[in-house]
Amino acid sequence: MSIIEAELEQPAAHLPIRVRLAGPRDLEELCGLLDDGEQAREQVLTWLETPGTTLLVAQAEEGVLGVAVLMTRLVPLTGAGALKIIEVDNLVVRADQRGRRVGRRLLAAAVEWSRQRRAVQVEAVVGEGPAKRFYENFGFAVANDRLVLAA
């Protein structure tokens, strides 16, 4: 059984959480996780319909608690083949569930999902602040080899 299918037990006061792949049936709950209600539906539909984008949701009895949006990128190698890189494009936890390790469980499932697909690395692009500390506490390290040009 993979981590994506496994039920993750929380402390006794909380219900178990299951991390699973999201699908169209999750549309309304996923929209509710995002701040911008007007554009949320369009954003979630784009994520669900875009090849190379995978959504993992943390599910409990009370519904969807959070989502991790993963984007797969192939980097060609000289000669033949390619390296697979997974980027955590977005990780959102329901406001009333923050501080209960839901985000950490989603990130652990995202890393395991990436390993199962033979990705060479998992990336997250974040600014300074709580998000950066969250990823660093998980074990992510700053890499200076990525160049970005604003379009």
VMD Tcl script that builds the backbone (N, CA, C; Angstrom):
set m [mol new atoms 453]
animate dup $m
set s [atomselect $m all]
$s set {name element resname resid chain x y z} {
  {N N MET 1 A 0.855 -1.170 0.000}
  {CA C MET 1 A 0.000 0.000 0.000}
  {C C MET 1 A 0.900 1.232 0.000}
  {N N SER 2 A 0.630 2.178 -0.871}
  {CA C SER 2 A 1.440 3.389 -0.947}
  {C C SER 2 A 0.976 4.407 0.079}
  {N N ILE 3 A 1.818 5.393 0.316}
  {CA C ILE 3 A 1.470 6.452 1.274}
  {C C ILE 3 A 0.242 7.214 0.792}
  {N N ILE 4 A 0.021 7.272 -0.511}
  {CA C ILE 4 A -1.121 7.997 -1.046}
  {C C ILE 4 A -2.421 7.306 -0.654}
  {N N GLU 5 A -2.381 5.995 -0.522}
  {CA C GLU 5 A -3.582 5.264 -0.180}
  {C C GLU 5 A -3.692 4.997 1.320}
  {N N ALA 6 A -2.623 5.236 2.055}
  {CA C ALA 6 A -2.597 4.881 3.466}
  {C C ALA 6 A -3.399 5.870 4.300}
  {N N GLU 7 A -4.009 5.368 5.325}
  {CA C GLU 7 A -4.656 6.252 6.290}
  {C C GLU 7 A -3.602 6.651 7.302}
  {N N LEU 8 A -3.498 7.928 7.530}
  {CA C LEU 8 A -2.528 8.450 8.470}
  {C C LEU 8 A -3.249 8.798 9.762}
  {N N GLU 9 A -2.826 8.200 10.852}
  {CA C GLU 9 A -3.492 8.429 12.127}
  {C C GLU 9 A -2.998 9.724 12.750}
  {N N GLN 10 A -3.919 10.516 13.233}
  {CA C GLN 10 A -3.598 11.709 13.992}
  {C C GLN 10 A -3.718 11.357 15.472}
  {N N PRO 11 A -3.350 12.281 16.369}
  {CA C PRO 11 A -3.556 12.014 17.790}
  {C C PRO 11 A -5.010 11.632 18.073}
  {N N ALA 12 A -5.253 11.010 19.195}
  {CA C ALA 12 A -6.564 10.433 19.526}
  {C C ALA 12 A -7.729 11.400 19.368}
  {N N ALA 13 A -7.518 12.680 19.560}
  {CA C ALA 13 A -8.604 13.652 19.481}
  {C C ALA 13 A -9.041 13.940 18.041}
  {N N HIS 14 A -8.313 13.456 17.068}
  {CA C HIS 14 A -8.600 13.769 15.676}
  {C C HIS 14 A -8.945 12.507 14.886}
  {N N LEU 15 A -9.672 12.701 13.814}
  {CA C LEU 15 A -10.019 11.586 12.944}
  {C C LEU 15 A -8.863 11.272 12.003}
  {N N PRO 16 A -8.806 10.037 11.479}
  {CA C PRO 16 A -7.744 9.689 10.540}
  {C C PRO 16 A -7.849 10.504 9.248}
  {N N ILE 17 A -6.699 10.730 8.644}
  {CA C ILE 17 A -6.601 11.442 7.375}
  {C C ILE 17 A -6.108 10.459 6.327}
  {N N ARG 18 A -6.702 10.530 5.153}
  {CA C ARG 18 A -6.275 9.714 4.018}
  {C C ARG 18 A -5.848 10.668 2.914}
  {N N VAL 19 A -4.654 10.461 2.357}
  {CA C VAL 19 A -4.199 11.261 1.226}
  {C C VAL 19 A -4.459 10.445 -0.032}
  {N N ARG 20 A -5.136 11.086 -0.996}
  {CA C ARG 20 A -5.521 10.390 -2.217}
  {C C ARG 20 A -5.440 11.352 -3.399}
  {N N LEU 21 A -5.543 10.794 -4.600}
  {CA C LEU 21 A -5.593 11.619 -5.801}
  {C C LEU 21 A -6.937 12.335 -5.872}
  {N N ALA 22 A -6.914 13.593 -6.266}
  {CA C ALA 22 A -8.149 14.359 -6.431}
  {C C ALA 22 A -8.747 14.090 -7.796}
  {N N GLY 23 A -10.035 14.320 -7.906}
  {CA C GLY 23 A -10.726 14.165 -9.172}
  {C C GLY 23 A -11.820 15.207 -9.297}
  {N N PRO 24 A -12.566 15.169 -10.393}
  {CA C PRO 24 A -13.633 16.149 -10.624}
  {C C PRO 24 A -14.661 16.232 -9.493}
  {N N ARG 25 A -14.895 15.139 -8.794}
  {CA C ARG 25 A -15.886 15.152 -7.701}
  {C C ARG 25 A -15.455 16.050 -6.543}
  {N N ASP 26 A -14.168 16.420 -6.512}
  {CA C ASP 26 A -13.638 17.256 -5.436}
  {C C ASP 26 A -13.693 18.746 -5.764}
  {N N LEU 27 A -14.231 19.101 -6.925}
  {CA C LEU 27 A -14.173 20.480 -7.418}
  {C C LEU 27 A -14.657 21.504 -6.392}
  {N N GLU 28 A -15.830 21.326 -5.842}
  {CA C GLU 28 A -16.399 22.329 -4.938}
  {C C GLU 28 A -15.567 22.491 -3.669}
  {N N GLU 29 A -15.138 21.369 -3.086}
  {CA C GLU 29 A -14.338 21.467 -1.864}
  {C C GLU 29 A -12.975 22.085 -2.144}
  {N N LEU 30 A -12.388 21.784 -3.306}
  {CA C LEU 30 A -11.102 22.390 -3.670}
  {C C LEU 30 A -11.253 23.892 -3.861}
  {N N CYS 31 A -12.333 24.323 -4.482}
  {CA C CYS 31 A -12.588 25.757 -4.655}
  {C C CYS 31 A -12.681 26.445 -3.297}
  {N N GLY 32 A -13.270 25.776 -2.324}
  {CA C GLY 32 A -13.410 26.340 -0.993}
  {C C GLY 32 A -12.088 26.536 -0.265}
  {N N LEU 33 A -11.041 25.840 -0.697}
  {CA C LEU 33 A -9.729 25.991 -0.071}
  {C C LEU 33 A -9.015 27.260 -0.517}
  {N N LEU 34 A -9.380 27.761 -1.694}
  {CA C LEU 34 A -8.665 28.906 -2.261}
  {C C LEU 34 A -9.285 30.221 -1.813}
  {N N ASP 35 A -8.446 31.250 -1.719}
  {CA C ASP 35 A -8.890 32.557 -1.234}
  {C C ASP 35 A -9.806 33.280 -2.204}
  {N N ASP 36 A -9.508 33.220 -3.481}
  {CA C ASP 36 A -10.238 33.998 -4.483}
  {C C ASP 36 A -11.390 33.173 -5.039}
  {N N GLY 37 A -12.560 33.310 -4.430}
  {CA C GLY 37 A -13.718 32.520 -4.811}
  {C C GLY 37 A -14.126 32.659 -6.261}
  {N N GLU 38 A -13.994 33.856 -6.826}
  {CA C GLU 38 A -14.423 34.076 -8.211}
  {C C GLU 38 A -13.557 33.331 -9.211}
  {N N GLN 39 A -12.260 33.286 -8.975}
  {CA C GLN 39 A -11.352 32.637 -9.912}
  {C C GLN 39 A -10.981 31.221 -9.494}
  {N N ALA 40 A -11.424 30.808 -8.317}
  {CA C ALA 40 A -11.055 29.496 -7.795}
  {C C ALA 40 A -11.528 28.366 -8.701}
  {N N ARG 41 A -12.764 28.450 -9.170}
  {CA C ARG 41 A -13.305 27.376 -10.007}
  {C C ARG 41 A -12.482 27.199 -11.278}
  {N N GLU 42 A -12.152 28.310 -11.933}
  {CA C GLU 42 A -11.341 28.256 -13.155}
  {C C GLU 42 A -9.957 27.678 -12.861}
  {N N GLN 43 A -9.351 28.084 -11.737}
  {CA C GLN 43 A -8.022 27.592 -11.378}
  {C C GLN 43 A -8.044 26.090 -11.115}
  {N N VAL 44 A -9.014 25.629 -10.335}
  {CA C VAL 44 A -9.093 24.205 -10.008}
  {C C VAL 44 A -9.371 23.383 -11.268}
  {N N LEU 45 A -10.265 23.846 -12.122}
  {CA C LEU 45 A -10.531 23.132 -13.379}
  {C C LEU 45 A -9.268 23.049 -14.234}
  {N N THR 46 A -8.507 24.125 -14.283}
  {CA C THR 46 A -7.250 24.115 -15.041}
  {C C THR 46 A -6.305 23.070 -14.477}
  {N N TRP 47 A -6.155 23.038 -13.141}
  {CA C TRP 47 A -5.290 22.032 -12.527}
  {C C TRP 47 A -5.760 20.624 -12.867}
  {N N LEU 48 A -7.061 20.376 -12.762}
  {CA C LEU 48 A -7.585 19.031 -13.000}
  {C C LEU 48 A -7.440 18.590 -14.455}
  {N N GLU 49 A -7.458 19.542 -15.382}
  {CA C GLU 49 A -7.446 19.211 -16.809}
  {C C GLU 49 A -6.064 19.280 -17.450}
  {N N THR 50 A -5.059 19.807 -16.755}
  {CA C THR 50 A -3.742 19.990 -17.350}
  {C C THR 50 A -2.915 18.717 -17.245}
  {N N PRO 51 A -2.471 18.186 -18.394}
  {CA C PRO 51 A -1.583 17.022 -18.356}
  {C C PRO 51 A -0.305 17.377 -17.598}
  {N N GLY 52 A 0.192 16.440 -16.817}
  {CA C GLY 52 A 1.403 16.681 -16.054}
  {C C GLY 52 A 1.151 17.349 -14.712}
  {N N THR 53 A -0.112 17.654 -14.405}
  {CA C THR 53 A -0.463 18.238 -13.106}
  {C C THR 53 A -1.274 17.206 -12.328}
  {N N THR 54 A -0.872 16.990 -11.083}
  {CA C THR 54 A -1.526 16.016 -10.212}
  {C C THR 54 A -1.936 16.710 -8.929}
  {N N LEU 55 A -3.124 16.424 -8.450}
  {CA C LEU 55 A -3.596 16.986 -7.187}
  {C C LEU 55 A -3.760 15.858 -6.184}
  {N N LEU 56 A -3.128 16.025 -5.029}
  {CA C LEU 56 A -3.327 15.112 -3.910}
  {C C LEU 56 A -4.148 15.850 -2.858}
  {N N VAL 57 A -5.141 15.188 -2.306}
  {CA C VAL 57 A -5.951 15.813 -1.263}
  {C C VAL 57 A -5.828 15.024 0.026}
  {N N ALA 58 A -5.863 15.772 1.132}
  {CA C ALA 58 A -5.957 15.172 2.459}
  {C C ALA 58 A -7.443 15.104 2.782}
  {N N GLN 59 A -7.931 13.906 2.995}
  {CA C GLN 59 A -9.361 13.666 3.200}
  {C C GLN 59 A -9.582 13.110 4.598}
  {N N ALA 60 A -10.575 13.638 5.268}
  {CA C ALA 60 A -11.013 13.104 6.561}
  {C C ALA 60 A -12.529 12.970 6.498}
  {N N GLU 61 A -13.112 12.465 7.534}
  {CA C GLU 61 A -14.558 12.266 7.555}
  {C C GLU 61 A -15.312 13.566 7.273}
  {N N GLU 62 A -14.759 14.697 7.757}
  {CA C GLU 62 A -15.434 15.982 7.556}
  {C C GLU 62 A -15.176 16.606 6.194}
  {N N GLY 63 A -14.420 15.949 5.327}
  {CA C GLY 63 A -14.212 16.441 3.970}
  {C C GLY 63 A -12.756 16.646 3.623}
  {N N VAL 64 A -12.511 17.410 2.561}
  {CA C VAL 64 A -11.161 17.700 2.094}
  {C C VAL 64 A -10.542 18.748 3.021}
  {N N LEU 65 A -9.374 18.417 3.565}
  {CA C LEU 65 A -8.688 19.301 4.508}
  {C C LEU 65 A -7.588 20.125 3.847}
  {N N GLY 66 A -7.078 19.633 2.725}
  {CA C GLY 66 A -5.988 20.336 2.056}
  {C C GLY 66 A -5.695 19.716 0.709}
  {N N VAL 67 A -4.873 20.435 -0.068}
  {CA C VAL 67 A -4.501 19.960 -1.390}
  {C C VAL 67 A -3.043 20.299 -1.673}
  {N N ALA 68 A -2.372 19.412 -2.372}
  {CA C ALA 68 A -1.030 19.655 -2.898}
  {C C ALA 68 A -1.132 19.556 -4.416}
  {N N VAL 69 A -0.692 20.606 -5.098}
  {CA C VAL 69 A -0.714 20.643 -6.563}
  {C C VAL 69 A 0.704 20.351 -7.041}
  {N N LEU 70 A 0.861 19.259 -7.784}
  {CA C LEU 70 A 2.174 18.810 -8.240}
  {C C LEU 70 A 2.268 18.921 -9.754}
  {N N MET 71 A 3.359 19.500 -10.223}
  {CA C MET 71 A 3.580 19.632 -11.663}
  {C C MET 71 A 4.818 18.839 -12.044}
  {N N THR 72 A 4.677 17.996 -13.059}
  {CA C THR 72 A 5.786 17.181 -13.528}
  {C C THR 72 A 6.473 17.878 -14.687}
  {N N ARG 73 A 7.798 17.974 -14.574}
  {CA C ARG 73 A 8.604 18.614 -15.616}
  {C C ARG 73 A 9.688 17.631 -16.042}
  {N N LEU 74 A 9.864 17.481 -17.351}
  {CA C LEU 74 A 10.920 16.629 -17.884}
  {C C LEU 74 A 12.043 17.512 -18.401}
  {N N VAL 75 A 13.264 17.243 -17.936}
  {CA C VAL 75 A 14.438 17.989 -18.371}
  {C C VAL 75 A 15.263 17.059 -19.254}
  {N N PRO 76 A 15.363 17.384 -20.563}
  {CA C PRO 76 A 16.089 16.499 -21.483}
  {C C PRO 76 A 17.562 16.365 -21.111}
  {N N LEU 77 A 18.087 15.166 -21.295}
  {CA C LEU 77 A 19.505 14.905 -21.099}
  {C C LEU 77 A 20.209 14.945 -22.450}
  {N N THR 78 A 21.485 15.275 -22.431}
  {CA C THR 78 A 22.257 15.236 -23.671}
  {C C THR 78 A 22.279 13.803 -24.177}
  {N N GLY 79 A 21.959 13.613 -25.420}
  {CA C GLY 79 A 21.886 12.275 -25.988}
  {C C GLY 79 A 20.459 11.784 -25.992}
  {N N ALA 80 A 20.087 11.025 -24.964}
  {CA C ALA 80 A 18.726 10.484 -24.894}
  {C C ALA 80 A 18.229 10.504 -23.456}
  {N N GLY 81 A 16.955 10.459 -23.318}
  {CA C GLY 81 A 16.347 10.397 -21.998}
  {C C GLY 81 A 16.063 11.764 -21.409}
  {N N ALA 82 A 15.521 11.748 -20.206}
  {CA C ALA 82 A 15.178 12.987 -19.527}
  {C C ALA 82 A 15.113 12.730 -18.028}
  {N N LEU 83 A 15.336 13.784 -17.270}
  {CA C LEU 83 A 15.178 13.738 -15.825}
  {C C LEU 83 A 13.772 14.212 -15.479}
  {N N LYS 84 A 13.154 13.550 -14.520}
  {CA C LYS 84 A 11.814 13.945 -14.084}
  {C C LYS 84 A 11.937 14.747 -12.787}
  {N N ILE 85 A 11.355 15.943 -12.800}
  {CA C ILE 85 A 11.344 16.815 -11.628}
  {C C ILE 85 A 9.888 17.119 -11.292}
  {N N ILE 86 A 9.554 17.030 -10.018}
  {CA C ILE 86 A 8.207 17.347 -9.563}
  {C C ILE 86 A 8.287 18.656 -8.781}
  {N N GLU 87 A 7.430 19.599 -9.149}
  {CA C GLU 87 A 7.363 20.869 -8.430}
  {C C GLU 87 A 6.064 20.929 -7.637}
  {N N VAL 88 A 6.192 21.259 -6.362}
  {CA C VAL 88 A 5.011 21.511 -5.541}
  {C C VAL 88 A 4.602 22.941 -5.880}
  {N N ASP 89 A 3.618 23.053 -6.757}
  {CA C ASP 89 A 3.188 24.356 -7.252}
  {C C ASP 89 A 2.351 25.097 -6.221}
  {N N ASN 90 A 1.608 24.348 -5.430}
  {CA C ASN 90 A 0.725 24.953 -4.442}
  {C C ASN 90 A 0.439 23.909 -3.367}
  {N N LEU 91 A 0.389 24.336 -2.124}
  {CA C LEU 91 A 0.006 23.462 -1.034}
  {C C LEU 91 A -0.866 24.310 -0.107}
  {N N VAL 92 A -2.131 23.924 0.018}
  {CA C VAL 92 A -3.102 24.706 0.781}
  {C C VAL 92 A -3.808 23.797 1.780}
  {N N VAL 93 A -3.915 24.279 3.010}
  {CA C VAL 93 A -4.638 23.560 4.059}
  {C C VAL 93 A -5.789 24.447 4.516}
  {N N ARG 94 A -6.932 23.834 4.718}
  {CA C ARG 94 A -8.104 24.560 5.213}
  {C C ARG 94 A -7.746 25.338 6.478}
  {N N ALA 95 A -8.208 26.566 6.582}
  {CA C ALA 95 A -7.839 27.457 7.690}
  {C C ALA 95 A -8.080 26.820 9.058}
  {N N ASP 96 A -9.184 26.106 9.221}
  {CA C ASP 96 A -9.495 25.520 10.528}
  {C C ASP 96 A -8.679 24.260 10.830}
  {N N GLN 97 A -7.848 23.825 9.883}
  {CA C GLN 97 A -7.027 22.626 10.072}
  {C C GLN 97 A -5.533 22.937 10.167}
  {N N ARG 98 A -5.164 24.190 10.028}
  {CA C ARG 98 A -3.748 24.568 10.070}
  {C C ARG 98 A -3.182 24.325 11.463}
  {N N GLY 99 A -1.909 23.934 11.498}
  {CA C GLY 99 A -1.253 23.632 12.771}
  {C C GLY 99 A -1.499 22.215 13.249}
  {N N ARG 100 A -2.155 21.402 12.438}
  {CA C ARG 100 A -2.471 20.013 12.815}
  {C C ARG 100 A -1.703 19.002 11.965}
  {N N ARG 101 A -0.656 19.480 11.297}
  {CA C ARG 101 A 0.261 18.644 10.509}
  {C C ARG 101 A -0.360 18.088 9.228}
  {N N VAL 102 A -1.466 18.659 8.796}
  {CA C VAL 102 A -2.092 18.236 7.541}
  {C C VAL 102 A -1.152 18.562 6.370}
  {N N GLY 103 A -0.564 19.757 6.375}
  {CA C GLY 103 A 0.367 20.150 5.313}
  {C C GLY 103 A 1.570 19.238 5.256}
  {N N ARG 104 A 2.093 18.881 6.401}
  {CA C ARG 104 A 3.251 17.979 6.450}
  {C C ARG 104 A 2.874 16.599 5.895}
  {N N ARG 105 A 1.697 16.137 6.202}
  {CA C ARG 105 A 1.252 14.836 5.687}
  {C C ARG 105 A 1.073 14.883 4.160}
  {N N LEU 106 A 0.531 16.002 3.678}
  {CA C LEU 106 A 0.396 16.164 2.229}
  {C C LEU 106 A 1.765 16.196 1.551}
  {N N LEU 107 A 2.703 16.930 2.141}
  {CA C LEU 107 A 4.035 17.024 1.559}
  {C C LEU 107 A 4.738 15.674 1.584}
  {N N ALA 108 A 4.592 14.926 2.661}
  {CA C ALA 108 A 5.180 13.581 2.731}
  {C C ALA 108 A 4.592 12.689 1.634}
  {N N ALA 109 A 3.290 12.781 1.421}
  {CA C ALA 109 A 2.651 11.989 0.361}
  {C C ALA 109 A 3.136 12.438 -1.012}
  {N N ALA 110 A 3.331 13.745 -1.199}
  {CA C ALA 110 A 3.822 14.266 -2.478}
  {C C ALA 110 A 5.231 13.758 -2.758}
  {N N VAL 111 A 6.080 13.731 -1.742}
  {CA C VAL 111 A 7.449 13.229 -1.914}
  {C C VAL 111 A 7.417 11.738 -2.237}
  {N N GLU 112 A 6.602 10.982 -1.527}
  {CA C GLU 112 A 6.503 9.548 -1.806}
  {C C GLU 112 A 5.944 9.300 -3.203}
  {N N TRP 113 A 4.922 10.048 -3.597}
  {CA C TRP 113 A 4.351 9.925 -4.939}
  {C C TRP 113 A 5.430 10.202 -5.983}
  {N N SER 114 A 6.258 11.218 -5.748}
  {CA C SER 114 A 7.340 11.577 -6.672}
  {C C SER 114 A 8.374 10.457 -6.770}
  {N N ARG 115 A 8.724 9.872 -5.636}
  {CA C ARG 115 A 9.697 8.758 -5.633}
  {C C ARG 115 A 9.144 7.561 -6.400}
  {N N GLN 116 A 7.865 7.280 -6.228}
  {CA C GLN 116 A 7.250 6.156 -6.931}
  {C C GLN 116 A 7.294 6.364 -8.446}
  {N N ARG 117 A 7.326 7.604 -8.879}
  {CA C ARG 117 A 7.395 7.929 -10.307}
  {C C ARG 117 A 8.811 8.190 -10.776}
  {N N ARG 118 A 9.778 7.869 -9.947}
  {CA C ARG 118 A 11.207 7.973 -10.251}
  {C C ARG 118 A 11.661 9.393 -10.572}
  {N N ALA 119 A 11.101 10.356 -9.881}
  {CA C ALA 119 A 11.563 11.739 -10.033}
  {C C ALA 119 A 12.931 11.863 -9.374}
  {N N VAL 120 A 13.793 12.711 -9.948}
  {CA C VAL 120 A 15.129 12.906 -9.376}
  {C C VAL 120 A 15.119 13.942 -8.274}
  {N N GLN 121 A 14.127 14.826 -8.269}
  {CA C GLN 121 A 14.010 15.790 -7.181}
  {C C GLN 121 A 12.609 16.358 -7.108}
  {N N VAL 122 A 12.318 16.920 -5.934}
  {CA C VAL 122 A 11.058 17.610 -5.689}
  {C C VAL 122 A 11.423 19.049 -5.352}
  {N N GLU 123 A 10.769 19.987 -6.016}
  {CA C GLU 123 A 11.067 21.404 -5.832}
  {C C GLU 123 A 9.848 22.140 -5.303}
  {N N ALA 124 A 10.119 23.248 -4.635}
  {CA C ALA 124 A 9.075 24.177 -4.221}
  {C C ALA 124 A 9.662 25.571 -4.340}
  {N N VAL 125 A 8.969 26.459 -5.027}
  {CA C VAL 125 A 9.425 27.827 -5.173}
  {C C VAL 125 A 8.593 28.684 -4.231}
  {N N VAL 126 A 9.248 29.223 -3.212}
  {CA C VAL 126 A 8.569 30.046 -2.217}
  {C C VAL 126 A 9.441 31.250 -1.887}
  {N N GLY 127 A 8.812 32.283 -1.374}
  {CA C GLY 127 A 9.551 33.452 -0.918}
  {C C GLY 127 A 9.989 33.264 0.524}
  {N N GLU 128 A 10.477 34.332 1.108}
  {CA C GLU 128 A 10.860 34.305 2.518}
  {C C GLU 128 A 9.600 34.210 3.374}
  {N N GLY 129 A 9.729 33.644 4.551}
  {CA C GLY 129 A 8.610 33.601 5.473}
  {C C GLY 129 A 8.222 32.205 5.890}
  {N N PRO 130 A 6.972 32.054 6.370}
  {CA C PRO 130 A 6.520 30.770 6.921}
  {C C PRO 130 A 6.593 29.614 5.924}
  {N N ALA 131 A 6.269 29.862 4.657}
  {CA C ALA 131 A 6.301 28.766 3.674}
  {C C ALA 131 A 7.723 28.240 3.513}
  {N N LYS 132 A 8.685 29.138 3.450}
  {CA C LYS 132 A 10.085 28.714 3.307}
  {C C LYS 132 A 10.512 27.892 4.527}
  {N N ARG 133 A 10.161 28.359 5.714}
  {CA C ARG 133 A 10.509 27.618 6.937}
  {C C ARG 133 A 9.833 26.240 6.958}
  {N N PHE 134 A 8.586 26.173 6.485}
  {CA C PHE 134 A 7.861 24.902 6.427}
  {C C PHE 134 A 8.628 23.880 5.580}
  {N N TYR 135 A 9.033 24.289 4.376}
  {CA C TYR 135 A 9.760 23.372 3.489}
  {C C TYR 135 A 11.145 23.044 4.029}
  {N N GLU 136 A 11.845 24.021 4.581}
  {CA C GLU 136 A 13.174 23.762 5.152}
  {C C GLU 136 A 13.082 22.805 6.333}
  {N N ASN 137 A 12.058 22.955 7.166}
  {CA C ASN 137 A 11.874 22.034 8.293}
  {C C ASN 137 A 11.600 20.615 7.823}
  {N N PHE 138 A 11.059 20.478 6.640}
  {CA C PHE 138 A 10.799 19.153 6.069}
  {C C PHE 138 A 12.073 18.540 5.504}
  {N N GLY 139 A 13.072 19.387 5.184}
  {CA C GLY 139 A 14.333 18.891 4.633}
  {C C GLY 139 A 14.710 19.492 3.292}
  {N N PHE 140 A 13.871 20.363 2.737}
  {CA C PHE 140 A 14.205 21.033 1.490}
  {C C PHE 140 A 15.372 21.990 1.734}
  {N N ALA 141 A 16.222 22.156 0.726}
  {CA C ALA 141 A 17.360 23.069 0.818}
  {C C ALA 141 A 17.316 24.033 -0.360}
  {N N VAL 142 A 17.823 25.227 -0.122}
  {CA C VAL 142 A 17.885 26.230 -1.185}
  {C C VAL 142 A 18.896 25.772 -2.224}
  {N N ALA 143 A 18.501 25.832 -3.496}
  {CA C ALA 143 A 19.379 25.478 -4.608}
  {C C ALA 143 A 19.558 26.707 -5.493}
  {N N ASN 144 A 20.784 27.067 -5.739}
  {CA C ASN 144 A 21.055 28.279 -6.516}
  {C C ASN 144 A 21.212 28.028 -8.011}
  {N N ASP 145 A 20.975 26.812 -8.448}
  {CA C ASP 145 A 21.207 26.496 -9.850}
  {C C ASP 145 A 20.000 26.755 -10.735}
  {N N ARG 146 A 18.941 27.310 -10.188}
  {CA C ARG 146 A 17.747 27.561 -10.972}
  {C C ARG 146 A 17.716 29.028 -11.384}
  {N N LEU 147 A 17.618 29.283 -12.677}
  {CA C LEU 147 A 17.546 30.629 -13.208}
  {C C LEU 147 A 16.142 30.911 -13.666}
  {N N VAL 148 A 15.655 32.103 -13.361}
  {CA C VAL 148 A 14.284 32.477 -13.706}
  {C C VAL 148 A 14.292 33.813 -14.393}
  {N N LEU 149 A 13.528 33.943 -15.473}
  {CA C LEU 149 A 13.364 35.201 -16.181}
  {C C LEU 149 A 11.889 35.524 -16.219}
  {N N ALA 150 A 11.531 36.697 -15.708}
  {CA C ALA 150 A 10.134 37.112 -15.742}
  {C C ALA 150 A 9.751 37.461 -17.174}
  {N N ALA 151 A 8.627 36.966 -17.626}
  {CA C ALA 151 A 8.193 37.214 -19.003}
  {C C ALA 151 A 7.595 38.591 -19.141}
}
mol reanalyze $m
mol bondsrecalc $m
mol representation Tube
mol addrep $m
